[in-house]
Amino acid sequence: TETDETEAVEVEDIVEEVIEDVPFTIIEDVPVFPGCPDNDKKCFNKKMQQHFQKEFNVNLTDSLKLSPGKKRISMLFKINKEGAITGIRAKAPHPKLQEEAVRIIKLLPKMKPGRQRGKAVGVKYVLPMTIEIEA
């Protein structure tokens, strides 16, 4: 069918806003770590640190021949919109420490997902930790 230019043609715009993964630092409602109140960043961060400290194999560093002092381990991952942990990456001064960091993150419990504008979204999280290597 043809229309001439004088006829008004209605086009219904269907615009669905797609929200990409949101960094933890700017998410409206942070993911909920089991045992924390809703939207409590401080509790979430504290539980993350406790989890790392509880699960970290302290005997691992003895065999690595690392120089004494503080060593930084950074873990990056996503809490997806179902609350599962995905996309785990780790940076550490030794491959065995990277493996250990990934192992620890895989042990995290399922969480209530973060929300942006009322919708569940993936949340990117960085967990930096420092370990002390004894002389």
Steps between C-alpha positions, in 0.01 A plus 500: 500500500614850430439817694528850370698761688192666643399193700641472850676177561540393860807308593500354845842535653590203712806598693619261764786637698780250523701544816850362473699371794540769764815555711448436872608855583202656318226236523176629651424183701809289571484120486410349835755268660320236712467637854513867397206742492378615157714764331775506763834564325698500824367158605554361148864614491565371852351157419712481183819569696403250772431236234845552346678489836309189610560307177857609415753218533765669716742208451508561125736798520772299679583300186494789252839657579359853486698788644381611847250783531147591399365344181188624328241268348213644295196292417253620239167331438136558428193422706253433220130586498422158652745565786761249379873576480639509143794635302759447773845646439787551740828690501772397741881494520505120446287261286427281806361805684282577198366143503432527873314830453280349227433194720390725787264705281342180363407413861288815543133435573223589258375851572196712449591691181566872482229725358514806280178696444310213657636231267745223587832565327849355491736676740874520445699471821870534579632348820852620580679317779846527650687208646818515705791277401722424800879496470 
